Amino acid sequence: MNRWRRSVGEIQARRRQVSECEQAQAALSKVTACYQQMATCLGSNTDGSSLREELEETRTLAHKIFTGLHQRLLALLVETEQGQEDREQVERMWVLLLCTLENFQQDLRRVSNIQEIFPLSQRKDRRALVNTGVAGGGSEIAGRAATTQTPWVTTEGKQRPDLRGHVLEIDGLLQEMLQRVNIPLWSIEPTQNAWAENGQDDDDTLEEIMEVEAVSEVSRSSGCCNHSNCRLGCIFCLLN
């Protein structure tokens, strides 16, 4: 009886951990997306010290989230047996974390390069900024990232490195993840149907959609000229 109760408690604890990892995965995707949006304002006329401070705060939050998520997913995968019911779910989150870190690393490299090109150490440096016509938006995006709810205390984990060190840390973490756990990326199946976000019917295949697009292109190219002043074209259409 005690053994049965202990096993039930372990199952409930594991389900809670898996649920927390799902929440952390969603939070990490949101924070890194906000970081990417703010990074597009670097070097433009909306760039400034406040934007760069918000980028640092968002980077710190992302670092704390993926550090805790990596530790928990690794523990779940080590403890998981091959036939366990949530094995595929945990493996999918592991692959999603890999993809998220790769994209985030590219954004970190881009931010590092742009900050070197457009330093703001002195007031005269703002003259080099490009007048892109972008109107704000950085503070709103930073506020959206700051309000992201994480399932655990975000103060845990290693201290956030500098920007260049952050890129190197993710590089080493990606190599460790690929070597530590053997999960073929092609073995992970998606949980959503293709074209679902575009409102396409499930019965429409990719070949059928491309065939419809090709027919529409031929119709537009072979149809009569729609220009109102093209009288010569109308004559040729009547003759044909």
MIDOSE-1310 file (N, C-alpha, C; in nm, 2 decimals, decimal comma, always signed):
residues 240
mnrw	+0,08/-0,12/+0,00/+0,00/+0,00/+0,00/+0,09/+0,12/+0,00; +0,19/+0,13/+0,08/+0,28/+0,24/+0,09/+0,35/+0,26/-0,04; +0,39/+0,14/-0,10/+0,46/+0,15/-0,23/+0,37/+0,20/-0,34; +0,24/+0,17/-0,33/+0,14/+0,22/-0,43/+0,12/+0,37/-0,42
rrsv	+0,11/+0,41/-0,29/+0,10/+0,55/-0,27/+0,22/+0,63/-0,31; +0,34/+0,57/-0,29/+0,46/+0,64/-0,34/+0,46/+0,65/-0,49; +0,42/+0,55/-0,56/+0,43/+0,55/-0,70/+0,33/+0,66/-0,76; +0,21/+0,66/-0,69/+0,11/+0,76/-0,74/+0,17/+0,90/-0,71
geiq	+0,23/+0,92/-0,60/+0,29/+1,06/-0,57/+0,40/+1,09/-0,67; +0,48/+0,99/-0,71/+0,58/+1,02/-0,81/+0,52/+1,06/-0,95; +0,42/+0,99/-0,98/+0,35/+1,02/-1,11/+0,29/+1,16/-1,11; +0,23/+1,20/-1,00/+0,17/+1,33/-0,99/+0,28/+1,44/-0,99
arrr	+0,39/+1,41/-0,92/+0,51/+1,50/-0,92/+0,56/+1,52/-1,06; +0,57/+1,41/-1,14/+0,63/+1,41/-1,27/+0,54/+1,49/-1,37; +0,41/+1,47/-1,35/+0,31/+1,54/-1,44/+0,32/+1,69/-1,41; +0,34/+1,73/-1,28/+0,35/+1,87/-1,25/+0,48/+1,93/-1,31
qvse	+0,59/+1,85/-1,31/+0,71/+1,90/-1,37/+0,70/+1,92/-1,52; +0,63/+1,82/-1,58/+0,61/+1,83/-1,73/+0,52/+1,96/-1,76; +0,42/+1,98/-1,68/+0,33/+2,10/-1,70/+0,41/+2,23/-1,68; +0,50/+2,23/-1,58/+0,58/+2,35/-1,56/+0,68/+2,37/-1,68
ceqa	+0,73/+2,27/-1,73/+0,82/+2,28/-1,85/+0,74/+2,33/-1,97; +0,62/+2,29/-1,99/+0,54/+2,34/-2,10/+0,51/+2,49/-2,08; +0,48/+2,54/-1,96/+0,47/+2,68/-1,93/+0,60/+2,76/-1,96; +0,71/+2,70/-1,91/+0,84/+2,77/-1,93/+0,87/+2,77/-2,08
qaal	+0,84/+2,67/-2,16/+0,86/+2,67/-2,30/+0,78/+2,78/-2,37; +0,66/+2,80/-2,33/+0,58/+2,91/-2,39/+0,63/+3,04/-2,35; +0,67/+3,06/-2,22/+0,73/+3,18/-2,18/+0,86/+3,22/-2,25; +0,94/+3,12/-2,27/+1,07/+3,14/-2,34/+1,04/+3,18/-2,48
skvt	+0,95/+3,12/-2,55/+0,92/+3,16/-2,69/+0,87/+3,30/-2,69; +0,79/+3,35/-2,60/+0,74/+3,48/-2,59/+0,85/+3,58/-2,57; +0,94/+3,55/-2,47/+1,04/+3,64/-2,44/+1,14/+3,66/-2,55; +1,18/+3,55/-2,61/+1,28/+3,56/-2,72/+1,22/+3,63/-2,85
acyq	+1,09/+3,61/-2,87/+1,02/+3,68/-2,98/+1,02/+3,83/-2,95; +1,00/+3,87/-2,82/+1,00/+4,02/-2,79/+1,15/+4,07/-2,81; +1,24/+3,99/-2,77/+1,38/+4,03/-2,79/+1,41/+4,05/-2,94; +1,36/+3,96/-3,02/+1,39/+3,98/-3,16/+1,32/+4,10/-3,22
qmat	+1,20/+4,14/-3,17/+1,13/+4,26/-3,22/+1,21/+4,38/-3,18; +1,25/+4,39/-3,05/+1,33/+4,50/-3,01/+1,46/+4,52/-3,08; +1,52/+4,40/-3,12/+1,65/+4,41/-3,19/+1,64/+4,47/-3,32; +1,52/+4,47/-3,38/+1,50/+4,53/-3,51/+1,51/+4,69/-3,50
clgs	+1,50/+4,74/-3,38/+1,50/+4,89/-3,37/+1,64/+4,94/-3,35; +1,74/+4,85/-3,33/+1,88/+4,89/-3,31/+1,93/+4,96/-3,43; +2,01/+5,07/-3,41/+2,07/+5,14/-3,52/+1,97/+5,23/-3,59; +1,84/+5,23/-3,56/+1,75/+5,32/-3,62/+1,73/+5,45/-3,53
ntdg	+1,65/+5,54/-3,58/+1,63/+5,67/-3,51/+1,55/+5,65/-3,38; +1,50/+5,53/-3,35/+1,44/+5,50/-3,22/+1,53/+5,43/-3,12; +1,66/+5,41/-3,16/+1,76/+5,35/-3,08/+1,80/+5,45/-2,97; +1,83/+5,40/-2,85/+1,88/+5,48/-2,74/+1,92/+5,39/-2,62
sslr	+1,96/+5,46/-2,52/+2,00/+5,39/-2,40/+1,89/+5,31/-2,33; +1,77/+5,36/-2,34/+1,66/+5,29/-2,28/+1,63/+5,16/-2,35; +1,64/+5,16/-2,49/+1,62/+5,04/-2,56/+1,72/+4,94/-2,53; +1,84/+4,98/-2,52/+1,95/+4,88/-2,49/+1,94/+4,83/-2,35
eele	+1,90/+4,91/-2,26/+1,87/+4,86/-2,12/+1,76/+4,75/-2,12; +1,65/+4,78/-2,20/+1,54/+4,69/-2,21/+1,59/+4,56/-2,27; +1,68/+4,57/-2,37/+1,73/+4,45/-2,43/+1,81/+4,36/-2,33; +1,89/+4,43/-2,25/+1,96/+4,36/-2,15/+1,87/+4,29/-2,05
etrt	+1,76/+4,36/-2,01/+1,67/+4,30/-1,91/+1,60/+4,18/-1,97; +1,56/+4,19/-2,10/+1,49/+4,08/-2,17/+1,59/+3,96/-2,19; +1,71/+3,99/-2,22/+1,81/+3,89/-2,23/+1,84/+3,81/-2,10; +1,84/+3,89/-1,99/+1,85/+3,83/-1,86/+1,74/+3,73/-1,83
lahk	+1,62/+3,78/-1,86/+1,50/+3,70/-1,83/+1,50/+3,57/-1,91; +1,54/+3,58/-2,04/+1,55/+3,46/-2,13/+1,66/+3,37/-2,08; +1,77/+3,42/-2,03/+1,87/+3,33/-1,98/+1,83/+3,25/-1,86; +1,76/+3,32/-1,77/+1,71/+3,25/-1,65/+1,60/+3,14/-1,68
iftg	+1,52/+3,17/-1,78/+1,42/+3,07/-1,81/+1,48/+2,95/-1,88; +1,56/+2,97/-1,98/+1,61/+2,85/-2,05/+1,72/+2,77/-1,97; +1,78/+2,84/-1,87/+1,87/+2,77/-1,79/+1,79/+2,67/-1,70; +1,68/+2,72/-1,64/+1,60/+2,63/-1,56/+1,53/+2,52/-1,64
lhqr	+1,48/+2,56/-1,76/+1,41/+2,46/-1,85/+1,51/+2,35/-1,89; +1,63/+2,39/-1,92/+1,73/+2,29/-1,97/+1,75/+2,19/-1,85; +1,77/+2,23/-1,73/+1,80/+2,14/-1,62/+1,68/+2,05/-1,60; +1,56/+2,10/-1,60/+1,44/+2,02/-1,57/+1,41/+1,92/-1,68
llal	+1,43/+1,96/-1,81/+1,41/+1,87/-1,92/+1,51/+1,76/-1,92; +1,63/+1,79/-1,89/+1,74/+1,69/-1,88/+1,71/+1,59/-1,78; +1,67/+1,64/-1,66/+1,63/+1,54/-1,55/+1,52/+1,45/-1,59; +1,42/+1,51/-1,66/+1,30/+1,43/-1,70/+1,34/+1,32/-1,80
lvet	+1,43/+1,36/-1,89/+1,47/+1,26/-2,00/+1,56/+1,15/-1,94; +1,64/+1,19/-1,84/+1,73/+1,08/-1,78/+1,64/+0,98/-1,70; +1,54/+1,04/-1,63/+1,45/+0,95/-1,55/+1,35/+0,88/-1,63; +1,32/+0,92/-1,75/+1,21/+0,87/-1,83/+1,25/+0,73/-1,89
eqgq	+1,16/+0,64/-1,87/+1,18/+0,51/-1,94/+1,13/+0,52/-2,08; +1,17/+0,43/-2,17/+1,14/+0,44/-2,31/+0,99/+0,42/-2,33; +0,92/+0,34/-2,25/+0,78/+0,32/-2,28/+0,69/+0,42/-2,20; +0,74/+0,52/-2,13/+0,66/+0,60/-2,05/+0,57/+0,69/-2,14
edre	+0,45/+0,72/-2,09/+0,35/+0,79/-2,18/+0,39/+0,93/-2,22; +0,46/+1,00/-2,13/+0,49/+1,14/-2,17/+0,63/+1,15/-2,23; +0,69/+1,04/-2,27/+0,83/+1,04/-2,33/+0,83/+1,13/-2,46; +0,73/+1,11/-2,55/+0,73/+1,19/-2,67/+0,71/+1,34/-2,64
qver	+0,63/+1,37/-2,54/+0,60/+1,51/-2,50/+0,73/+1,58/-2,45; +0,80/+1,51/-2,37/+0,93/+1,57/-2,32/+1,03/+1,58/-2,43; +1,04/+1,48/-2,52/+1,13/+1,49/-2,63/+1,10/+1,60/-2,72; +0,97/+1,63/-2,74/+0,93/+1,74/-2,83/+0,97/+1,87/-2,77
mwvl	+0,96/+1,89/-2,64/+1,00/+2,01/-2,57/+1,15/+2,03/-2,58; +1,22/+1,92/-2,57/+1,37/+1,92/-2,58/+1,41/+1,98/-2,72; +1,34/+1,93/-2,82/+1,37/+1,97/-2,96/+1,33/+2,12/-2,98; +1,22/+2,16/-2,92/+1,17/+2,30/-2,93/+1,27/+2,39/-2,86
llct	+1,33/+2,34/-2,75/+1,43/+2,42/-2,68/+1,55/+2,44/-2,77; +1,59/+2,33/-2,83/+1,71/+2,34/-2,93/+1,68/+2,45/-3,03; +1,57/+2,45/-3,10/+1,54/+2,54/-3,20/+1,53/+2,68/-3,15; +1,47/+2,70/-3,03/+1,45/+2,83/-2,97/+1,59/+2,89/-2,94
lenf	+1,68/+2,81/-2,89/+1,81/+2,86/-2,85/+1,89/+2,89/-2,98; +1,88/+2,82/-3,08/+1,95/+2,85/-3,21/+1,90/+2,99/-3,26; +1,77/+3,01/-3,26/+1,72/+3,14/-3,31/+1,76/+3,25/-3,22; +1,76/+3,23/-3,09/+1,80/+3,33/-2,99/+1,95/+3,37/-3,01
qqdl	+2,03/+3,27/-3,03/+2,17/+3,29/-3,05/+2,20/+3,38/-3,17; +2,12/+3,36/-3,28/+2,14/+3,44/-3,40/+2,10/+3,59/-3,37; +2,00/+3,61/-3,29/+1,96/+3,74/-3,25/+2,06/+3,81/-3,16; +2,12/+3,73/-3,07/+2,23/+3,78/-2,99/+2,35/+3,83/-3,07
rrvs	+2,39/+3,75/-3,17/+2,50/+3,78/-3,26/+2,46/+3,91/-3,33; +2,34/+3,92/-3,38/+2,30/+4,04/-3,46/+2,30/+4,17/-3,37; +2,25/+4,15/-3,25/+2,26/+4,27/-3,15/+2,40/+4,31/-3,12; +2,49/+4,21/-3,10/+2,63/+4,24/-3,07/+2,69/+4,32/-3,18
niqe	+2,67/+4,27/-3,31/+2,73/+4,34/-3,42/+2,68/+4,48/-3,44; +2,55/+4,50/-3,43/+2,49/+4,63/-3,45/+2,53/+4,73/-3,34; +2,55/+4,68/-3,22/+2,59/+4,77/-3,11/+2,73/+4,81/-3,13; +2,81/+4,73/-3,19/+2,95/+4,77/-3,23/+2,95/+4,88/-3,34
ifpl	+2,86/+4,86/-3,43/+2,86/+4,96/-3,54/+2,80/+5,09/-3,50; +2,70/+5,09/-3,41/+2,63/+5,21/-3,36/+2,65/+5,22/-3,21; +2,77/+5,25/-3,16/+2,78/+5,27/-3,01/+2,71/+5,40/-2,97; +2,67/+5,40/-2,84/+2,60/+5,52/-2,79/+2,67/+5,57/-2,66
sqrk	+2,80/+5,56/-2,67/+2,88/+5,60/-2,55/+2,88/+5,76/-2,54; +2,87/+5,83/-2,65/+2,87/+5,97/-2,65/+2,75/+6,02/-2,72; +2,71/+6,15/-2,70/+2,59/+6,21/-2,76/+2,61/+6,22/-2,91; +2,73/+6,24/-2,96/+2,75/+6,26/-3,10/+2,73/+6,13/-3,18
drra	+2,73/+6,02/-3,10/+2,71/+5,89/-3,17/+2,57/+5,87/-3,23; +2,47/+5,95/-3,18/+2,34/+5,94/-3,23/+2,32/+6,00/-3,37; +2,42/+6,07/-3,42/+2,42/+6,13/-3,55/+2,43/+6,02/-3,66; +2,49/+5,91/-3,62/+2,52/+5,80/-3,71/+2,40/+5,71/-3,73
lvnt	+2,29/+5,72/-3,64/+2,18/+5,64/-3,65/+2,10/+5,66/-3,78; +2,04/+5,56/-3,83/+1,97/+5,56/-3,96/+1,83/+5,61/-3,94; +1,78/+5,70/-4,01/+1,65/+5,75/-4,00/+1,55/+5,66/-4,08; +1,50/+5,56/-4,01/+1,42/+5,46/-4,07/+1,27/+5,49/-4,07
gvag	+1,23/+5,59/-3,99/+1,09/+5,63/-3,98/+1,02/+5,54/-3,88; +1,09/+5,45/-3,81/+1,02/+5,37/-3,71/+0,98/+5,45/-3,60; +0,85/+5,43/-3,55/+0,80/+5,51/-3,44/+0,78/+5,43/-3,32; +0,88/+5,43/-3,23/+0,86/+5,36/-3,10/+0,83/+5,22/-3,10
ggse	+0,77/+5,17/-3,00/+0,73/+5,03/-2,99/+0,82/+4,94/-2,90; +0,94/+4,99/-2,87/+1,04/+4,91/-2,79/+0,99/+4,90/-2,65; +0,94/+5,00/-2,59/+0,90/+5,00/-2,45/+0,78/+4,91/-2,43; +0,69/+4,91/-2,53/+0,57/+4,83/-2,52/+0,61/+4,68/-2,53
iagr	+0,70/+4,65/-2,62/+0,74/+4,51/-2,63/+0,82/+4,46/-2,51; +0,90/+4,55/-2,45/+0,98/+4,52/-2,33/+0,88/+4,49/-2,21; +0,78/+4,57/-2,21/+0,68/+4,55/-2,10/+0,61/+4,42/-2,12; +0,58/+4,38/-2,24/+0,52/+4,25/-2,26/+0,61/+4,14/-2,22
aatt	+0,74/+4,15/-2,24/+0,83/+4,05/-2,20/+0,84/+4,04/-2,05; +0,84/+4,16/-1,99/+0,86/+4,17/-1,84/+0,74/+4,10/-1,77; +0,63/+4,11/-1,82/+0,51/+4,05/-1,76/+0,49/+3,90/-1,78; +0,58/+3,84/-1,85/+0,57/+3,70/-1,88/+0,58/+3,62/-1,75
qtpw	+0,49/+3,53/-1,73/+0,48/+3,45/-1,61/+0,56/+3,32/-1,63; +0,65/+3,29/-1,54/+0,73/+3,17/-1,54/+0,68/+3,08/-1,43; +0,69/+2,94/-1,45/+0,64/+2,85/-1,35/+0,72/+2,84/-1,22; +0,85/+2,89/-1,23/+0,93/+2,87/-1,11/+1,00/+3,01/-1,09
vtte	+1,08/+3,01/-0,98/+1,15/+3,14/-0,94/+1,26/+3,16/-1,04; +1,26/+3,28/-1,11/+1,36/+3,30/-1,22/+1,49/+3,35/-1,16; +1,51/+3,36/-1,03/+1,64/+3,40/-0,98/+1,74/+3,28/-0,97; +1,69/+3,16/-1,00/+1,78/+3,05/-0,99/+1,86/+3,04/-1,12
gkqr	+1,97/+2,95/-1,11/+2,05/+2,93/-1,22/+2,18/+3,02/-1,22; +2,26/+3,00/-1,32/+2,38/+3,08/-1,33/+2,36/+3,22/-1,36; +2,46/+3,31/-1,32/+2,45/+3,45/-1,35/+2,46/+3,47/-1,50; +2,39/+3,57/-1,55/+2,39/+3,60/-1,69/+2,52/+3,65/-1,73
pdlr	+2,58/+3,60/-1,84/+2,71/+3,65/-1,89/+2,69/+3,77/-1,97; +2,80/+3,83/-2,02/+2,79/+3,94/-2,11/+2,74/+3,89/-2,25; +2,73/+3,99/-2,34/+2,66/+3,95/-2,47/+2,75/+3,85/-2,54; +2,88/+3,87/-2,55/+2,96/+3,78/-2,63/+2,97/+3,64/-2,55
ghvl	+2,98/+3,65/-2,42/+2,98/+3,53/-2,34/+2,85/+3,45/-2,35; +2,74/+3,52/-2,37/+2,61/+3,46/-2,38/+2,60/+3,38/-2,51; +2,66/+3,43/-2,62/+2,66/+3,36/-2,75/+2,74/+3,23/-2,73; +2,86/+3,24/-2,67/+2,94/+3,12/-2,65/+2,88/+3,02/-2,56
eidg	+2,81/+3,07/-2,45/+2,74/+2,98/-2,36/+2,63/+2,90/-2,43; +2,55/+2,96/-2,52/+2,45/+2,89/-2,59/+2,51/+2,79/-2,69; +2,62/+2,83/-2,75/+2,69/+2,74/-2,84/+2,74/+2,61/-2,77; +2,79/+2,63/-2,65/+2,83/+2,51/-2,57/+2,71/+2,43/-2,52
llqe	+2,61/+2,50/-2,49/+2,49/+2,43/-2,44/+2,42/+2,35/-2,55; +2,42/+2,40/-2,67/+2,36/+2,33/-2,78/+2,44/+2,20/-2,81; +2,57/+2,21/-2,81/+2,65/+2,09/-2,83/+2,63/+1,99/-2,72; +2,62/+2,04/-2,60/+2,60/+1,94/-2,49/+2,46/+1,88/-2,50
mlqr	+2,36/+1,95/-2,54/+2,23/+1,89/-2,56/+2,22/+1,79/-2,67; +2,29/+1,81/-2,78/+2,30/+1,72/-2,89/+2,37/+1,59/-2,85; +2,47/+1,60/-2,77/+2,56/+1,49/-2,73/+2,50/+1,41/-2,61; +2,44/+1,49/-2,52/+2,39/+1,43/-2,39/+2,27/+1,34/-2,41
vnip	+2,18/+1,38/-2,50/+2,05/+1,31/-2,52/+2,04/+1,28/-2,67; +2,02/+1,15/-2,70/+2,02/+1,11/-2,84/+1,87/+1,11/-2,89; +1,83/+1,22/-2,94/+1,69/+1,23/-2,99/+1,70/+1,27/-3,14; +1,67/+1,18/-3,23/+1,67/+1,22/-3,38/+1,57/+1,33/-3,40
lwsi	+1,61/+1,44/-3,46/+1,51/+1,55/-3,48/+1,40/+1,51/-3,58; +1,43/+1,42/-3,67/+1,33/+1,38/-3,77/+1,22/+1,29/-3,71; +1,25/+1,24/-3,59/+1,15/+1,15/-3,53/+1,04/+1,22/-3,45; +1,06/+1,35/-3,43/+0,96/+1,43/-3,36/+0,85/+1,47/-3,46
eptq	+0,72/+1,43/-3,42/+0,61/+1,46/-3,51/+0,54/+1,59/-3,46; +0,49/+1,67/-3,55/+0,42/+1,79/-3,51/+0,29/+1,76/-3,45; +0,24/+1,85/-3,36/+0,11/+1,83/-3,30/+0,00/+1,91/-3,37; +0,03/+1,99/-3,46/-0,07/+2,07/-3,54/-0,06/+2,03/-3,69
nawa	-0,17/+2,04/-3,75/-0,18/+2,01/-3,89/-0,12/+2,12/-3,97; -0,06/+2,09/-4,09/+0,00/+2,19/-4,17/-0,11/+2,28/-4,23; -0,08/+2,40/-4,25/-0,17/+2,50/-4,31/-0,28/+2,54/-4,21; -0,27/+2,49/-4,09/-0,38/+2,52/-3,99/-0,40/+2,67/-3,96
engq	-0,28/+2,74/-3,96/-0,29/+2,88/-3,92/-0,34/+2,97/-4,04; -0,34/+2,91/-4,16/-0,39/+2,98/-4,28/-0,53/+2,96/-4,31; -0,60/+2,87/-4,23/-0,74/+2,85/-4,25/-0,76/+2,75/-4,36; -0,67/+2,67/-4,41/-0,69/+2,58/-4,51/-0,76/+2,46/-4,46
dddd	-0,83/+2,39/-4,55/-0,90/+2,27/-4,51/-0,80/+2,16/-4,50; -0,83/+2,06/-4,41/-0,74/+1,95/-4,39/-0,74/+1,86/-4,51; -0,84/+1,86/-4,59/-0,85/+1,77/-4,71/-0,76/+1,82/-4,82; -0,73/+1,95/-4,82/-0,65/+2,01/-4,93/-0,50/+1,97/-4,91
tlee	-0,44/+1,91/-5,00/-0,30/+1,87/-5,00/-0,22/+1,98/-5,06; -0,09/+1,97/-5,04/+0,00/+2,08/-5,09/+0,00/+2,08/-5,24; -0,01/+1,96/-5,30/-0,01/+1,95/-5,45/-0,14/+2,02/-5,50; -0,25/+2,00/-5,44/-0,38/+2,06/-5,48/-0,37/+2,21/-5,47
imev	-0,31/+2,26/-5,36/-0,31/+2,41/-5,34/-0,22/+2,47/-5,45; -0,10/+2,40/-5,48/-0,01/+2,45/-5,58/-0,07/+2,45/-5,72; -0,15/+2,34/-5,74/-0,22/+2,33/-5,87/-0,32/+2,45/-5,89; -0,40/+2,48/-5,79/-0,49/+2,59/-5,80/-0,42/+2,72/-5,82
eavs	-0,31/+2,74/-5,75/-0,23/+2,87/-5,77/-0,17/+2,87/-5,91; -0,13/+2,76/-5,97/-0,07/+2,76/-6,10/-0,18/+2,79/-6,21; -0,30/+2,74/-6,19/-0,41/+2,76/-6,28/-0,45/+2,91/-6,27; -0,45/+2,97/-6,16/-0,49/+3,11/-6,14/-0,39/+3,20/-6,21
evsr	-0,26/+3,16/-6,20/-0,15/+3,24/-6,27/-0,17/+3,23/-6,42; -0,20/+3,11/-6,47/-0,22/+3,10/-6,62/-0,34/+3,18/-6,66; -0,44/+3,18/-6,58/-0,56/+3,25/-6,62/-0,53/+3,40/-6,62; -0,46/+3,45/-6,53/-0,43/+3,59/-6,53/-0,34/+3,63/-6,64
ssgc	-0,24/+3,54/-6,68/-0,15/+3,57/-6,79/-0,21/+3,56/-6,92; -0,31/+3,47/-6,94/-0,37/+3,45/-7,07/-0,50/+3,53/-7,09; -0,55/+3,59/-6,99/-0,68/+3,67/-7,00/-0,66/+3,80/-7,07; -0,78/+3,86/-7,10/-0,78/+3,99/-7,17/-0,71/+4,10/-7,09
cnhs	-0,66/+4,20/-7,16/-0,59/+4,31/-7,09/-0,70/+4,39/-7,01; -0,68/+4,42/-6,89/-0,77/+4,49/-6,80/-0,76/+4,64/-6,80; -0,65/+4,69/-6,87/-0,63/+4,83/-6,88/-0,74/+4,90/-6,96; -0,80/+5,01/-6,91/-0,91/+5,07/-6,97/-0,87/+5,14/-7,10
ncrl	-0,75/+5,18/-7,11/-0,71/+5,26/-7,23/-0,64/+5,17/-7,33; -0,63/+5,04/-7,31/-0,56/+4,95/-7,40/-0,66/+4,91/-7,51; -0,69/+5,00/-7,61/-0,78/+4,96/-7,72/-0,72/+4,86/-7,81; -0,59/+4,87/-7,84/-0,52/+4,78/-7,93/-0,53/+4,64/-7,88
gcif	-0,51/+4,63/-7,74/-0,52/+4,49/-7,69/-0,66/+4,44/-7,70; -0,77/+4,52/-7,69/-0,90/+4,47/-7,70/-0,93/+4,42/-7,85; -0,87/+4,49/-7,95/-0,89/+4,45/-8,09/-0,83/+4,31/-8,11; -0,70/+4,29/-8,06/-0,64/+4,16/-8,07/-0,72/+4,05/-8,00
clln	-0,78/+4,09/-7,88/-0,86/+3,99/-7,81/-0,98/+3,95/-7,90; -1,04/+4,04/-7,96/-1,16/+4,01/-8,05/-1,12/+3,93/-8,17; -1,00/+3,96/-8,23/-0,96/+3,88/-8,34/-0,93/+3,74/-8,31; -0,88/+3,72/-8,18/-0,84/+3,58/-8,14/-0,96/+3,50/-8,10
